[in-house]
Amino acid sequence: MIKVEKKTLILSVCAVLIMVFLLSFLRQPKIYTFKKEQFVASDIDTVFEFFSRPENLEKITPKKMGFNIITPKPIEMKEGAIIDYTVKILGVPMRWRTIISSYKKNEYFVDEQLKGPYSYWHHKHYFKVVDGGVMIIDEITYALPLEAFRLIVHPLIIKPQLNEIFDFRFQTIQDKFN
C-alpha cells in the first residue's frame, strides 16, 4: 500500500511540475527596460549619420560578441529596412533579424527584433540637440522567452552583458566624437 501511494505522489508531483513548465509559456513575459545616455560634443548631422549606418554597429560592439551583418551592404537606414546579422550569445552564434520600425532623420530610429533570442526586443535610439553637442539616448525594452531565464539568466548574464556592451559602446563613441 505504501509503495502505491509513494508512486502516486511522485507521479502527481511530476505532473504538477510539467504543468507549471507548460503554463509558463502562456504567462505574460516580464518586460525589462535598459536606458543609457551619452553626451557627445558634435553636431547632430555627424552623429546621426554615424548611427544611421548599420555597418558602424560592428565598430561599437565588443569583438567577443561576434557581431556580423549578413544583409548585403550598403544598407539604407529607413523605415521598413530589415537587417540580418549574427551575434554570439553566451559564446553561441545566433541569427538575429531586426526591422527599422520607425525612423525620423536627426531625431530617432527604432529597431525591433523579428527573429532572435528574445521574445520581445524594442530599441529606440534618440538624438537630442543640447547645448554644446548631442545627447544620445538608447532605450531598450525586452522580454526573455522562459521563466527560468527571467529568474536566473537575466540577473546573472543578460543584464551584466547589456551593461558591458553599452559601456564598450560608450567608450568607443567617447573616443570617436570627443
Beta strands, then each sheet from edge to edge (+ up, - down):
strand 1: 31-40
strand 2: 68-69
strand 3: 82-89
strand 4: 92-104
strand 5: 108-115
strand 6: 120-130
strand 7: 133-143
sheet 1: 1+ 7- 6+ 5- 4+ 3- 2+
end
